[in-house]
Amino acid sequence: MLKYGSAGGSTDSELKIPATINTYCPRCRKYTPHKVTLYKKGKDRALARGARHHERELHGYGGQKYPIQRKKAKTTQKQTLKLICKECGYTIHKEGIRLRKLEIVG
């Protein structure tokens, strides 16, 4: 959990986070400054095992094999922070809280 504030029940749920955070680096084994960025999901591999299996299931009769979610329940997403150590370059992922808007300041 983040220690830089929380959206606990507020209506606009906006959180401002500094661009550099002094936190523990497991590789350096000490507290060092870390650069803060938002984690973005990479592109899916078309030839991954699950993708090949799902593609094969869709052929022929029978249609979709599992229900597609039509109504989205959540209005926000959990923002994951990527912390990069400025001394050694080690990357830590820190899962955040549900927010409508996350702003990196500085």
N, C-alpha and C positions, 0 to 999 in steps of 0.2 A: 504494500500500500504506500502511496505517496505521502510525504510529510510536509508538502508545500501548500497545503490547503485542501479543502474538500468541497464537493458540491452538495453536501448533505441536505437535501430537501429544498434547495433554492430553486426558484422557477426558471431563471435564465441559464443555469449551470454552465458557467464559463470559468476556466481556470487558467491562470497565467503562470508559466514556469520559466525560470531563468535559463539562458542558453548554455551556461556552464554550471555544473553542480559538483560540489566537493563530496565524494562518496567513496566507499571502500572498493578497491580493485583486488580481486582474488589472485591475480597473477603477480602484481607488485607487492601484495600482502600489506598494504597500507592505504590510507586515505589520500586520494589524488583528485585533481580536477578532471571532470568528464564533460565532453561535449554532448549536448542533448539534441536528438532529432526524433521525428516520428517514424515508427516502423511501418514500412509498406510491404505488402505481400508480393512475392515474386510471381512470375508468369508460370502457369501450370505446364507441366511437360505432357505433350500429346501421347508419348509412348510409355507413360508410366503404367504399372501393372493394373491399378484400379481403373484408369481411363480406358485401357484396352478391354478390360472385363465388362465395363459398363456399356461401351460401344457395341460389343458383341451381343449383350443382352437385349439391346434395342432392335436388333434385326429380326425379321420374321413376324409371326403372329404373337400377340400377347401384349404389345405396347410397353408402357413404362412399368418398371419392376417395383418401384417404391413410390409413395405419394410425394408429389411436388408441393411444397409449402406455398400457398397462395396468399394467405393473409399474414402480413408481417406483424408480430406482436410487439417488438421493441421499437422505440423511436430514436434511440441513441445506440452508439457502439462503444465498446471499451477501447480506449486509446492506449496502445502499447508504446512505451518510450524506448528508444535505443540509446544507451549511454556508451560512449566511446572514450576510453582512457586516453588522456593527452600524453602520457609518458610512454606507455607500451602499445597502445592501439587495441587493447582487448575490448570486446564488445559485450555488454550486459543488456538483456532485455528485461524491462520492468513493466509488468502489466499494471495499467492504471485503473481508474474508476470510470463509470459511465458518465459521459459528458456530451453536451451538444457541441461545444466549441472548446478547443484546447489551443492556447496561444503561447508560443515560445518567444520570450521577450529578451532582448539584449543582443 
